[in-house]
Amino acid sequence: MTEVVLFHHAQGLTPGVTAFADALRTEGHTVHTPDLYEGRTFDTLDGGLAHLEQIGVDKILDRGVLAVADSPAELVYIGFSLGVLPAQKLAQTRPGARGAVFAHSCVPSSCFGTWPSQVPVRIHAMEEDRLFTTEGDADAARALVDEAPDAELFLYPGDQHLFVDSSLPAHDAEAAALMLDRTLTFLRSR
């Protein structure tokens, strides 16, 4: 089975993020869920983003790198929204990555160099998610699909940002189940 690192979104390591990790574990995968917020969670996205502003994106990236420092190189990196930043950085810059899955977000690969041709990537978002469509993430995702030899962008009907997290009001059970199924299929091939 595959060893995975799952990085949480801006609201922290919520029960919904843990539930997604547990669903992967049920299928036999080893899943690590580093807490980039050191135990803090937030009831709203705005609250989480305010906390992020206080600690800074660089600190989140540093914590992500530190979280895998003693891990084997052969990992699949999964990121939910904010968690895409450390997941994408590590997938692009840490040798040995077996793949990447980005949910709700994507940044230009140029932020971390170029996309390594041997690393497959899957990106998942809702079609009308305004954060994905207006903040540049959709453009970055399409560019990454054009750049990476093994990349796919999956768009789901709806407008929710954190639709995968079952503990949040944005949760969309049907879309989340399909994303989970697609992620499990992806992990079986890694």
N, C-alpha and C positions, 0 to 999 in steps of 0.2 A: 504494500500500500504506500501511499504518498505522504510525505511530511510537509505540513502546511503551516504558514504563519499568517494569521488573520488580524489585520489592524482595524481598530474600531473607528467610527465616525466622530464628528465634533461633539456629540452628546455624551461620549464616553463609552466605556465598556458596559453597555446596557444588557439586561436579560435577553433582549432580542438578538444581539450580536452573539452572546454565549449560546443561545438556542441554535443559531445557524452553525456555529462551531460544533455543537453536540450532534447535529444532524450529519455532519461530515464524519465525526468520530464513530457514529453508529454504523457507518459503512466501512469502518476499519482504518480510516486515515488518522494519523497523528496530527493534532491541531494545537498550535500554541496561540494564545490570545494575549499578547503583551498589553499592559495597561499604560498607555501613553499619558494618561491624566493622573496617574498615581492614586487611584481610588475615587476620584471625583466623577460624578455623572450629573447631567443637567436635564431638567424637565423639558426644556425648549432648545431648539436649534440656536436661537439668538443667545441664550445663556451659554451654550457651549462655545459659540464663536467668540463671545466676549472673553471667556477663559483662554481660548486660543490666542487672542490678541494680547493678553497679559503675558503669556509664557513665550509666544513667538513660534513661528513655523520652523525656524532653525532648531529650536529645542525639540520639537516633535520629530524632526528628521534625525537628530542625534539620538534620541531615545529609541527610535526604530532601529537604527544601526546597532546600538548597544544591545537591544533585545535579542539580536541574532548572533552576537559576537562569538558565542560558544556553541553555536548550532552547526550542523553539517552544511556544506555548501549547496547540496542538492535539495533545494526547497522550492515549493510553489508559494508565491506571495499573493495574498488576497487583501484588498483594501476596500473599505466602505467609505466613500466620500473623502473626508479628511485623511483617512487611512490609506487612500490611494497614494498620497505623497511618499510616505516611507516605502510602501509596497513597490511603487514604480521606481523609486531611486534604487532600491536593492535589486530589483529584477534587471535593471539596466547596468548596474555598476558592480554587483557582487558576483564574481565568477561562480558558475555552477548552477545558476537558477534553472529550474525545470519548467517554469511557466509562471503566468501572472493572470489574475482575475481582478478586474476593477469594476466596482459597483457605484453608480451614482456620479462618477467623476472621472476625469482624465486630464492630465496636463501635457503640454507639448513635450515630446521626447527630448527636444533640445535643452530642456531644463537640466537634464542629467547626461547629456552627450547625444549619442545615437542609440537607436534600439538594436540590441544584439540579435542578429539574424536567427540564431538557434533557439531563441526563447519565444514560445507561443504565448499569445495574449488574447483574452476574451474580455470584452467591455459590455456592461449591462446598465441600461438607464431607461427611464420612461420618456416617451416621445415628447410630452409637453411639460416636462420638469423644467421650470424656468431657470433654476440654478444651473442645470446642465446645458440648456439651450442658449442662455444669454450671457453666461460668464466665460465662454470660450471653450468649455469642456467638449461640447459636441464637435466643434471644429478640430480640436486636438485629437479626439477619438477617431474621426474620419481620416485625419492625416496619419495617425498611427496605423490604421488599417491599410492605408496606401503604402506605408513605409515597411512594415513588418511582413516577412514572408508568410507567417502563420498567425493571422489576426482576424477576429470577427467582432462586429458590433451588433449587439442585440438590443432592439428598441421595443419596449412594451407599451401597450395602450395605457394612457393615464398621465397624471401631472404631479405625482408625489415624488419627493426627493429621496427619502429614506424608506422606500417601499419594501425593502427586504426585512427590516427590523420589526419583528412581531410584537415588540413591546411598545411601539410608538403608534400614534394615531395615523401616521402616513402609511402604515402597513397595508399592502395589497396581497391577500393570501394567494390568489391565483398567479399573479406575476412572480411573487416570491417563490412559490412552489416550482414554477417553470425555471426560474434562475437557479434554484437549488439543483434541479434535475440536470440542467445543462452544465453546472459546475461539477457535479458528480461524474458525468460523462467525460468531461475534460480531465478530471483527476485520474480516472481509470486509464487514460492514455499516457499519463506521465510516469 
